[in-house]
Amino acid sequence: MARTSNAKTLSDDIYQRMRADILSGRLMVGQRLKLAGMATDYGVSLNIVREGLSRLASERLVKTQPQQGFAVTAMTASELNDLTFVRISVETLALKRSIELGGVEWEATLMAAHHRLANTPIQSPDAPDQRNEAYVEAHSAFHAALIGACQSPMLLEMRQSLHDAAELYRRLAYAKRRVHKDPAKEHKKLVDAALARNVQSATALLAKHYEETTRVCLETGLCLPEPEQKAA
C-alpha cells in the first residue's frame, strides 16, 4: 500500500511540475515534448512522464500528434476564438448563478481577491517584459472567486481548465504586446457590477473582458496559420 501511495504522490508531483513549466513558459507553445528527455530532466520513468502528459492533454495544455507524440498546445486564430466563445459561455452562466446564489461570504471573498489583484504588480520585478507570477496567481484566484458561489463543481472545474488553456496566450501576448488594454479598470467594473447584483451588466462586462484579451492575443500574431482547405 505504501509503495502504491508513494508512486501516486510522485506521479502527481511530476504532473504538477510539468503543468507549472508549461504555464510559466519554460515549455513553449508548440514545443514537441520528447518523453525520454523529459524523463531524464525530471528524474522519473517514461510511464510517469506519459501519465502526466496524458492528464495535461485532458486539460488542453498538451496535444497529442499522430506519429509525433506530445507537444505543448498551439492554436490557430479560429481555435483561440472558439476557446474564448466557450469560456464566455461557461463563465457567464457561472457568474449569473453566483450573483443569484452568493451571500455575504461570497462578497467578502470576491472583494479580498480583487484587493489582492489590484495591489499586485503585473510586471515581473526581475523581467519587466514578463508577467509577475504573483499576479498570475492573483488573477486566476480573482476569476475563480467571481464565480465561486455558482454551486456547480463541474462549472468550476471547466472554468479552471479553460482559464489555464488561455494562460499560455496571455503570457505570450504580454511579452510581445503591441497593443494595450486596462485590465485593472475592467476588473474593478466587474466587481462593482457583481456586488450590485446586476447580472446583465456583469455578464456583458465579463464577455467583453475576454474578447478584449483575445483581440490582444490575435494582434500579436502568435497563432498558427489556419490549415489549408482541401478541394472537394
C-alpha positions in Angstrom: 0.0 0.0 0.0 2.8 2.4 0.9 4.5 1.8 -2.5 1.3 2.5 -4.3 0.8 5.6 -2.3 4.3 6.8 -3.0 4.0 6.1 -6.7 0.8 8.2 -6.9 2.4 11.0 -4.9 5.4 11.0 -7.3 3.1 10.9 -10.3 1.1 13.9 -9.0 4.2 15.8 -8.3 5.6 15.4 -11.8 2.3 16.3 -13.3 2.2 19.5 -11.3 5.8 20.3 -12.2 5.2 19.8 -15.9 2.0 21.8 -15.7 3.9 24.7 -14.0 6.6 24.5 -16.6 4.0 24.9 -19.4 2.1 27.8 -17.7 5.3 29.6 -16.8 6.6 29.4 -20.4 9.6 27.2 -19.6 8.0 24.7 -22.0 7.0 26.8 -25.0 3.7 26.9 -27.0 4.1 24.4 -29.9 7.2 22.7 -28.4 7.5 19.0 -29.1 7.8 17.1 -25.8 10.3 14.2 -26.0 9.5 11.6 -23.4 13.0 10.3 -23.0 14.5 13.7 -22.5 11.7 14.7 -20.1 12.1 11.5 -18.0 15.8 12.4 -17.7 15.1 16.0 -16.8 12.5 15.1 -14.1 14.4 12.1 -12.9 11.5 9.7 -13.4 10.3 6.8 -15.6 8.8 7.1 -19.1 5.5 5.8 -17.7 5.2 8.6 -15.2 6.0 11.3 -17.8 3.5 9.7 -20.2 0.8 9.7 -17.5 1.4 13.3 -16.6 1.3 14.4 -20.3 -2.0 12.4 -20.8 -3.5 14.4 -17.8 -2.3 17.6 -19.3 -3.8 16.6 -22.7 -7.2 16.2 -21.0 -6.8 19.8 -19.8 -5.9 21.0 -23.3 -2.5 22.2 -22.2 -0.8 19.5 -24.3 -1.8 18.0 -27.7 -1.1 14.5 -29.0 0.2 14.4 -32.5 0.0 11.3 -34.8 3.3 9.5 -35.0 4.9 12.5 -33.2 3.9 12.1 -29.6 3.1 15.2 -27.4 3.5 18.9 -27.9 2.5 22.0 -25.9 -0.8 23.2 -27.2 -0.6 25.7 -30.0 -3.8 27.2 -31.6 -4.9 28.8 -34.8 -6.9 32.1 -34.6 -10.2 30.1 -35.1 -9.3 27.8 -32.2 -8.4 30.7 -29.9 -11.7 32.4 -30.9 -13.5 29.1 -30.2 -11.8 28.8 -26.8 -13.0 32.4 -26.0 -16.5 31.6 -27.0 -16.6 28.5 -24.8 -15.1 30.4 -21.8 -17.6 33.2 -22.2 -20.5 30.7 -22.4 -19.3 28.8 -19.3 -18.3 31.7 -17.1 -21.2 34.0 -17.8 -23.5 31.1 -16.8 -21.5 30.6 -13.6 -21.3 34.3 -12.9 -25.1 34.6 -13.2 -25.6 31.8 -10.7 -23.0 33.3 -8.3 -24.8 36.6 -8.3 -28.1 34.9 -7.7 -26.9 32.4 -5.1 -23.9 34.1 -3.5 -24.2 35.6 0.0 -22.0 37.8 2.2 -19.2 35.2 2.3 -19.0 35.2 -1.5 -19.0 39.0 -1.5 -16.2 39.1 1.1 -14.1 36.5 -0.8 -14.6 38.4 -4.0 -13.6 41.8 -2.5 -10.5 40.2 -0.9 -9.5 38.6 -4.2 -9.9 41.8 -6.0 -7.9 43.8 -3.4 -5.1 41.3 -3.7 -5.1 41.5 -7.5 -5.3 45.3 -7.6 -2.3 45.5 -5.4 -0.1 43.0 -7.2 2.2 44.4 -9.9 1.5 42.9 -13.3 5.2 43.1 -14.3 7.8 40.7 -13.0 10.2 42.6 -10.8 13.2 40.8 -12.4 11.9 40.8 -16.0 9.6 43.7 -17.0 8.7 42.0 -20.3 7.2 39.1 -18.4 4.1 38.8 -16.2 4.7 38.6 -12.5 4.0 35.1 -11.2 2.2 36.5 -8.1 0.0 38.5 -10.4 -0.8 35.4 -12.5 -1.9 33.6 -9.3 -3.9 36.5 -8.1 -5.6 36.9 -11.4 -6.6 33.2 -11.5 -7.9 33.5 -7.9 -9.9 36.6 -8.7 -11.7 35.0 -11.6 -12.3 31.9 -9.5 -13.8 34.0 -6.7 -16.0 35.8 -9.2 -18.0 32.6 -9.9 -17.2 30.9 -6.6 -20.8 30.8 -5.5 -22.3 29.1 -8.6 -22.7 25.8 -6.6 -21.6 23.7 -9.5 -18.3 21.8 -9.1 -18.4 20.9 -12.8 -18.6 24.6 -13.9 -15.8 25.5 -11.6 -13.6 22.7 -13.0 -14.4 23.7 -16.5 -13.6 27.3 -15.8 -10.2 26.4 -14.4 -9.3 24.2 -17.4 -10.3 26.9 -19.9 -8.5 29.6 -17.9 -5.3 27.6 -17.9 -5.6 26.9 -21.7 -5.9 30.6 -22.3 -3.0 31.4 -19.9 -0.4 30.3 -22.5 -1.5 33.0 -24.9 -2.0 35.7 -22.2 1.7 35.3 -21.2 3.0 35.4 -24.8 0.8 38.3 -25.7 2.1 40.3 -22.7 5.7 39.6 -23.6 5.1 40.7 -27.3 2.3 43.2 -26.7 2.0 45.9 -29.3 -1.5 47.0 -28.2 -2.7 47.7 -24.7 -5.8 47.3 -22.5 -6.6 48.3 -19.0 -7.3 45.1 -17.0 -7.3 46.9 -13.7 -10.2 49.1 -14.8 -12.0 46.1 -16.3 -11.7 44.1 -13.1 -13.0 46.9 -11.0 -16.1 47.3 -13.2 -16.7 43.6 -13.0 -16.5 43.6 -9.2 -18.8 46.6 -8.9 -21.4 45.1 -11.2 -21.3 41.7 -9.5 -21.7 43.2 -6.0 -24.5 45.4 -7.2 -26.2 42.1 -8.3 -26.5 43.4 -11.9 -26.5 40.1 -13.9 -26.9 41.8 -17.3 -24.1 44.3 -16.7 -21.7 41.8 -15.0 -22.0 39.1 -17.7 -21.7 41.7 -20.5 -18.5 43.1 -18.9 -17.1 39.6 -18.4 -17.7 38.7 -22.1 -16.1 42.0 -23.2 -13.1 41.4 -20.9 -12.3 38.1 -22.5 -13.0 39.4 -26.0 -10.5 42.2 -25.5 -7.9 39.8 -24.2 -8.4 37.6 -27.3 -8.1 40.6 -29.5 -4.7 41.5 -27.9 -3.5 37.9 -28.4 -4.6 37.9 -32.0 -2.9 41.2 -32.8 0.4 40.0 -31.5 0.5 37.4 -34.3 1.1 34.4 -32.1 -1.4 32.0 -33.5 -0.7 29.2 -36.0 -1.7 29.7 -39.6 -5.1 28.2 -40.5 -4.8 24.8 -42.3 -5.5 24.9 -46.0 -8.8 23.7 -47.0 -8.6 20.7 -49.3 -10.5 21.0 -52.6 -13.6 18.8 -52.8 
